[in-house]
């Protein structure tokens, strides 16, 4: 793995997420709770065949790399 190599020192730190909000005080608490719930869901292990976010990231990466192939990356309704 990359742990211990130059430029990957952050892999030695505990997993953390910084969430900032620039909202009125009466809104910020509920929005931060919503963000927390979403992040907790994203951090739960998921069977790779059902991991919508990973599929989207791989699709975007393929687009950026110019390796996107139409039929291969189509997402079916059941994948979402």
PyMOL commands that set and color helices and strands:
alter all, ss='L'
color gray80, all
select helices_A, chain A and resi 9-12+25-43+48-50+52-65+71-73+77-79
alter helices_A, ss='H'
color red, helices_A
deselect
rebuild
show_as cartoon
